[in-house]
Amino acid sequence: MAHEKENRSMQTKNVYKIVSAAEWQHACRIGEYEGSSDDKRDGFIHLSASTQIAGTLEKHFFPQTELVLVRFCSKDLISNLKWEPSRGGAHFPHYYGALPTHLATQLEPIRLNTNGQYVIPELME
């Protein structure tokens, strides 16, 4: 059963990067996103499947503002994309190398609502 769930996860059409708007603007100027300090420390760029975005925001970004959600098509990243166990044994997408910004297919701001909760943009799957 766990193996089936893992295989379904790995076939996710899109993966997402949560990043500050300023970092993404810089990446677009140079043509690639080299990763956050955490990404650089770990040796890969941390990505999320759509079902993992809320947990990633709460665990790693709260209460930061000025964040954006960047969508990538998994098949465009396949050569450097690996699904590996992480938080609680769940498999997360990890990208090895710098992410070419021209491969981004959607960019949406992430806001905090008046209750201090993140509002995740509507995801186009």
Contact map, one row per residue, 1 for C-alpha under 8 A:
11111000000000000000000000000000000000000000000000000000000000000000000000000000000000000000000000000000000000000000000000000
11111100000000000000000000000000000000000000000000000000000000000000000000000000000000000000000000000000000000000000000000000
11111110000000000000000000000000000000000000000000000000000000000000000000000000000000000000000000000000000000000000000000000
11111111000000000000000000000000000000000000000000000000000000000000000000000000000000000000000000000000000000000000000000000
11111111100000000000000000000000000000000000000000000000000000000000000000000000000000000000000000000000000000000000000000000
01111111110000000000000000000000000000000000000000000000000000000000000000000000000000000010000000000000000000000000000000000
00111111111000000000000000000000000000000000000000000000000000000000000000000000000000000000000000000000000000000000000000000
00011111111100000000000000000000000000000000000000000000000000000000000000000000000000000000000000000000000000000000000000000
00001111111100000000000000000000000000000000000010000000000000000000000000000000000000000010000000000000000000000000000000000
00000111111100000000000000000000000000000000000000000000000000000000000000000000001000000000100000000000000000000000000000000
00000011111110000000000000000000000000000000000000000000000000000000000000000000000000000000000000000000000000000000000000000
00000001111111100000000000000000000000000000000010000000000000000000000001000000000000000000000000000000000000000000000000000
00000000001111100000000000000000000000000000000000000000000000000000000011100000000000000000000000000000000000000000000000001
00000000000111110000000000000000000000000000000011000000000000000000001111000000000000000000000000000000000000000000000000001
00000000000111111000000000000000000000000000001111000000000000000000001111000000000000000000100000000000000000000000000000000
00000000000001111100000000000000000000000000001111001000000000000000111100000000000000000000000000000000000000000000000000000
00000000000000111110000000000000000000000000011100000000000000000000111000000000000000000000000000000000000000000000000000000
00000000000000011111000000000000000000000000001000000000100000000011110000000000000000000000000000000000000000000000000000000
00000000000000001111101100000000000100000000000000000000000000000011110000000000000000000000000000000000000000000000000000000
00000000000000000111111100000000000000000000000000000000000000001111000000000000000000000000000000000000000000000000000000000
00000000000000000011111110000000000000000000000000000000000000000111000000000000000000000000000000000000000010000000000000000
00000000000000000001111111000000000000000000000000000000000000000100000000000000000000000000000000000000000000000000000000000
00000000000000000011111111100000000000000000000000000000000000000000000000000000000000000000000000000000000000000000000000000
00000000000000000011111111110000100000000000000000000000000000000001000000000000000000000000000000000000000000000000000000000
00000000000000000000111111111000000000000000000000000000000000000000000000000000000000000000000000000000000000000000000000000
00000000000000000000011111111100000000000000000000000000000000000000000000000000000000000000000000000000000000000000000000000
00000000000000000000001111111111110000000000000000000000000000000000000000000000000000000000000000001000000000000000000000000
00000000000000000000000111111111100000000000000000000000000000000000000000000000000000000000000000001100000000000000000000000
00000000000000000000000011111110000000000000000000000000000000000000000000000000000000000000000000000000000000000000000000000
00000000000000000000000001111111000000000000000000000000000000000000000000000000000000000000000000000000000000000000000000000
00000000000000000000000000111111100000000000000000000000000000000000000000000000000000000000000000011100000000000000000000000
00000000000000000000000000110111110000000000000000000000000000000000000000000000000000000000000001111100000000000000000000000
00000000000000000000000100110011111000000000000000000000000000000000000000000000000000000000000001111000000000000000000000000
00000000000000000000000000100001111100010000100000000000000000000000000000000000000000000000000011100000000000000000000000000
00000000000000000000000000000000111111110001100000000000000000000000000000000000000000000000000001000000000000000000000000000
00000000000000000010000000000000011111110000100000000000000000000000000000000000000000000000000000000000000000000000000000000
00000000000000000000000000000000001111111000000000000000000000000000000000000000000000000000000000000000000000000000000000000
00000000000000000000000000000000001111111100000000000000000000000000000000000000000000000000000000000000000000000000000000000
00000000000000000000000000000000001111111111110000000000000000000000000000000000000000000000000000000000000000000000000000000
00000000000000000000000000000000011111111111100000000000000000000000000000000000000000000000000000000000000000000000000000000
00000000000000000000000000000000000011111110000000000000000000000000000000000000000000000000000000000000000000000000000000000
00000000000000000000000000000000000001111111100000000000000000000000000000000000000000000000000000000000000000000000000000000
00000000000000000000000000000000000000111111100000000000000000000000000000000000000000000000000100000000000000000000000000000
00000000000000000000000000000000001000110111110000000000000000000000000000000000000000000000011110000000000000000000000000000
00000000000000000000000000000000011100110111111000000000000000000000000000000000000000000000011111000000000000000000000000000
00000000000000001000000000000000000000100001111100000000000000000000000000000000000000000001111000000000000000000000000000000
00000000000000111100000000000000000000000000111110000000000000000000000000000000000000000001111000000000000000000000000000000
00000000000000111000000000000000000000000000011111111001000000000000000000000000000000000001100000000000000000000000000000000
00000000100101110000000000000000000000000000001111111000000000000000000000000000000000000001100000000000000000000000000000000
00000000000001110000000000000000000000000000000111111000000000000000000000000000000000000000000000000000000000000000000000100
00000000000000000000000000000000000000000000000111111100000000000000000000000000000000000000000000000000000000000000000000000
00000000000000000000000000000000000000000000000111111111000000000000000000000000000000000000000000000000000000000000000000000
00000000000000010000000000000000000000000000000111111111100000000000000000000000000000000000000000000000000000000000000100000
00000000000000000000000000000000000000000000000000111111110000000000000000000000000000000000000000000000000000000000010100000
00000000000000000000000000000000000000000000000000011111111000000000000000000000000000000000000000000000000000000000000000000
00000000000000000000000000000000000000000000000100011111111110000000000000000000000000000000000000000000000000000000000000000
00000000000000000100000000000000000000000000000000001111111111000000000000000000000000000000000000000000000000000000010000000
00000000000000000000000000000000000000000000000000000111111111000000000000000000000000000000000000000000000000000000000000000
00000000000000000000000000000000000000000000000000000011111111000000000000000000000000000000000000000000000000000000000000000
00000000000000000000000000000000000000000000000000000001111111000000000000000000000000000000000000000000000000000000000000000
00000000000000000000000000000000000000000000000000000001111111110000000000000000000000000000000000000000000000000000000000000
00000000000000000000000000000000000000000000000000000000111111110000000000000000000000000000000000000000000000000000000000000
00000000000000000000000000000000000000000000000000000000000011111000000000000000000000000000000000000000000000000001000000000
00000000000000000000000000000000000000000000000000000000000011111110000000000000000000000000000000000000000000000000000000000
00000000000000000001000000000000000000000000000000000000000000111110000000000000000000000000000000000000000001110000000000000
00000000000000000001110000000000000000000000000000000000000000011111000000000000000000000000000000000000000011100000000000000
00000000000000000111100000000000000000000000000000000000000000011111100000000000000000000000000000000000000011100000000000000
00000000000000000111100100000000000000000000000000000000000000000111110000000000000000000000000000000000001111000000000000000
00000000000000011110000000000000000000000000000000000000000000000011111000000000000000000000000000000000011111000000000010000
00000000000000011110000000000000000000000000000000000000000000000001111100000000000000000000000000000001111100000000000000000
00000000000001111000000000000000000000000000000000000000000000000000111110000000000000000000000000000001111000000000000000000
00000000000001110000000000000000000000000000000000000000000000000000011111011000000000000000000000000011110000000000000000000
00000000000011100000000000000000000000000000000000000000000000000000001111111000000000000000000000000011100000000000000000000
00000000000111100000000000000000000000000000000000000000000000000000000111111100100000000000000000000000000000000000000000000
00000000000010000000000000000000000000000000000000000000000000000000000011111100000000000000000000000000000000000000000000000
00000000000000000000000000000000000000000000000000000000000000000000000111111100000000000000000000000010000000000000000000000
00000000000000000000000000000000000000000000000000000000000000000000000111111111100000000000001000000000000000000000000000000
00000000000000000000000000000000000000000000000000000000000000000000000001111111110000000000000000000000000000000000000000000
00000000000000000000000000000000000000000000000000000000000000000000000000001111100000000000000000000000000000000000000000000
00000000000000000000000000000000000000000000000000000000000000000000000000001111110000000000001110000000000000000000000000000
00000000000000000000000000000000000000000000000000000000000000000000000001001111111000000000111100000000000000000000000000000
00000000000000000000000000000000000000000000000000000000000000000000000000000101111100000000111100000000000000000000000000000
00000000010000000000000000000000000000000000000000000000000000000000000000000000111110000011110000000000000000000000000000000
00000000000000000000000000000000000000000000000000000000000000000000000000000000011111000111110000000000000000000000000000000
00000000000000000000000000000000000000000000000000000000000000000000000000000000001111111111000000000000000000000000000000000
00000000000000000000000000000000000000000000000000000000000000000000000000000000000111111111000000000000000000000000000000000
00000000000000000000000000000000000000000000000000000000000000000000000000000000000011111110000000000000000000000000000000000
00000000000000000000000000000000000000000000000000000000000000000000000000000000000011111100000000000000000000000000000000000
00000000000000000000000000000000000000000000000000000000000000000000000000000000000011111110000000000000000000000000000000000
00000000000000000000000000000000000000000000000000000000000000000000000000000000000111111111000000000000000000000000000000000
00000100100000000000000000000000000000000000000000000000000000000000000000000000001111101111100000000000000000000000000000000
00000000000000000000000000000000000000000000011110000000000000000000000000000000001111000111110000000000000000000000000000000
00000000010000100000000000000000000000000000011110000000000000000000000000000000111100000011111000000000000000000000000000000
00000000000000000000000000000000000000000001111000000000000000000000000000000000111100000001111100000000000000000000000000000
00000000000000000000000000000000000000000001111000000000000000000000000000001001110000000000111111100000000000000000000000000
00000000000000000000000000000000000000000011100000000000000000000000000000000001110000000000011111000000000000000000000000000
00000000000000000000000000000000010000000001100000000000000000000000000000000001000000000000001111100000000000000000000000000
00000000000000000000000000000001111000000000100000000000000000000000000000000000000000000000001111110000000000000000000000000
00000000000000000000000000000001110000000000000000000000000000000000000000000000000000000000001011111010000000000000000000000
00000000000000000000000000000011100000000000000000000000000000000000000000000000000000000000000001111111000000000000000000000
00000000000000000000000000110011100000000000000000000000000000000000000000000000000000000000000000111111000000000000000000000
00000000000000000000000000010011000000000000000000000000000000000000000000000000000000000000000000011111000000000000000000000
00000000000000000000000000000000000000000000000000000000000000000000000110010000000000000000000000111111100000000000000000000
00000000000000000000000000000000000000000000000000000000000000000000011110000000000000000000000000011111111000000000000000000
00000000000000000000000000000000000000000000000000000000000000000000011110000000000000000000000000000011111000000000000000000
00000000000000000000000000000000000000000000000000000000000000000000111100000000000000000000000000000001111100000000000000000
00000000000000000000000000000000000000000000000000000000000000000001111000000000000000000000000000000001111110000000000000000
00000000000000000000000000000000000000000000000000000000000000000001110000000000000000000000000000000000011111000000000010000
00000000000000000000100000000000000000000000000000000000000000000111100000000000000000000000000000000000001111100000000010000
00000000000000000000000000000000000000000000000000000000000000001111100000000000000000000000000000000000000111110000011110000
00000000000000000000000000000000000000000000000000000000000000001110000000000000000000000000000000000000000011111000011100000
00000000000000000000000000000000000000000000000000000000000000001000000000000000000000000000000000000000000001111111111000000
00000000000000000000000000000000000000000000000000000000000000000000000000000000000000000000000000000000000000111111111000000
00000000000000000000000000000000000000000000000000000000000000000000000000000000000000000000000000000000000000011111100000000
00000000000000000000000000000000000000000000000000000000000000000000000000000000000000000000000000000000000000011111100000000
00000000000000000000000000000000000000000000000000000000000000100000000000000000000000000000000000000000000000011111110000000
00000000000000000000000000000000000000000000000000000000000000000000000000000000000000000000000000000000000000011111111000000
00000000000000000000000000000000000000000000000000000100100000000000000000000000000000000000000000000000000001111001111100000
00000000000000000000000000000000000000000000000000000000000000000000000000000000000000000000000000000000000001111000111110000
00000000000000000000000000000000000000000000000000001100000000000000000000000000000000000000000000000000000001100000011111000
00000000000000000000000000000000000000000000000000000000000000000000100000000000000000000000000000000000000111000000001111100
00000000000000000000000000000000000000000000000000000000000000000000000000000000000000000000000000000000000000000000000111110
00000000000000000000000000000000000000000000000001000000000000000000000000000000000000000000000000000000000000000000000011111
00000000000000000000000000000000000000000000000000000000000000000000000000000000000000000000000000000000000000000000000001111
00000000000011000000000000000000000000000000000000000000000000000000000000000000000000000000000000000000000000000000000000111
